[in-house]
């Protein structure tokens, strides 16, 4: 492990802090969801900006917060421009694929379409990264991302091809290769970050979920071969030996399904474990001038974030369903039209043409949407940020503002491919 | 932190604050002096680091109780000043009235917002318009065999849906005399039709009074419709209407339009958020109702022309519609099974739907039809057609 060694001296080591509060963030998310629904989605650019402003301003490094200087308008303008370029492109492909009758032609078109999309997704991710960095300020100095998004996307395609050809064994090469481009082109002020991670360092972690997947696939195929033994045609109900055999067979199938479900869960755990290890390894491979980054992100904490969300979501979902149903009954009963009550009683629901279903749907969507954003996304942000530490010394007075020109528009392409989680 | 520094300063010496000048990442412990027209930010060595006019100082983000206010200046975009001292900030608030003014109070911001909102309207208006205009062209450019392929699948699907998922082949009506009569009637109409389509007309043993056309020349009439018809020219009118749907490629155009709307316009506007279903539903309704009305009227008038050219009494099929409407009610739009994505046009529910209203239709059809024309089939042929699905 290359975890950054934390020294006791406060001058040479510092942890990042996060001071965001659950309720405040929930308020932002809930209002965002409502406004997005009301505006049929157009508000999403401003919604994203509001979220980022809050999160950035609560990330503290050496007692100084980050600041997000992007605006919803920039994102919106970027979206409009990309709409003009990507809209016709995707439209053409969608029509061609839907309308082509020759199956070979459909297959070729689909493959080309997916490749184009995959390429554009990489371009978009890189450009979105640049936008966010240029809109991130610390001590009045902003970041930036040099390099070419097209070259990045081409390399991304190449690495992906390599990963596919090697049945996933080359995934660490892909991850390290792309992360290297992302980090070494990343600037704070006029100085670049450095990256010294290696595919070899990541490989030992990646082997775990990789072997897990092979084992899972093997288990699945042996399960399939088990079901091949079924022969319902020749089954003789009167033959006790055959009945006995069938019962035994059914038990075997059930047991196999149980093992398969268990194996899938274990594989899921392996993946989460790998993601945590990968994040720690990649973070520990980043340095900036005299500073070395490190992360102590814990597996247990990440798993708990997901598990507790699932538990709470099930509970809240059940309470909401019952509660809203109760409100619906009351509203049907409170109406002036006795037929509506009767109808509502009979159907076990209420007047489907009234505004109630819409309002209740809205409440459900906003509550559950907020819950997942707060319990998963915001807690992950909290866990990731506070896991980061920086050691070493740096004379920040020597770091000057970058002189390159920041993009004037926001991540339009990334919006088109829904990459805007952050 | 400045709070740890020397004891509270007097106003002549200035208040303690932290300053990043936007040129380097150094953080300076500075003194803040209130001058007549602005604040002066003074470094530890007594040099002036910046002068900010009161009118141009703004709060960064929103003021929060638990965090010291951060300020920027309109002239010095990247520089940041943090004032932990409450008295100092209260003083600044008094002197700088525009401190908490957000960008949107600025008229230039509003102008920009207006320009881009209008652009958005134009872009999507253009997309919508382009889609509406290009849909008939794309439909027209589609090769016949592709249309037929879509049509076959649509007929299969719709037949199953109406019959309670029976095999369409098993419920196809095949009484030879009836088939011969249907072929005669179809032949009289296609003989005067100049389109390149050849038609596959069949009757299914389904008691619902309905008929539909699918792309590529497939027309399906349900036995329920034949049983409600009183004269062969009524059936001929429905047949002509369906033929017109096929030759004008209404269903095909509709399908192209729907794919375009759902696959391009909706995702672009909503960004795949949960508003997409809402917009999809609303927009689809708007699209459907406006274009269906147009298409139905067009098919009605084309049917009249076809019947007149074939020497069949052209105005009577609206009598059949009125009869069905009287028996089944008229405003059950919700009961239209499936949607037009599947590539077919359900005529009777469409005809019975509120647009265009049957009396109005009867009027313009009667006007276009005039008088004259025969029944289209002999009495014996008509009886055979009514029994195409067998007795009973």
Interface residues (C-beta under 8 A of the other chain):
Chain A: X36 X37 X39 X40 X41 X42 X44 X53 X57 X63 X64 X65 X67 X71 X73 X76 X77 X79 X80 X83 X84 X87 X90 X91 X94 X95 X98 X99 X101 X137 X138 X139 X140 X141 X142 X188 X189 X365 X369 X396 X397 X398 X399 X400 X401 X415 X416 X418
Chain B: X1 X20 X21 X22 X23 X24 X25 X26 X27 X60 X61 X67 X70 X78 X79 X80 X103 X112 X113 X116 X119 X120 X123 X127 X138 X142 X143 X145 X146 X149 X256 X259 X260 X263 X264 X268 X269 X270 X271 X272 X273 X274 X275 X276 X278 X279
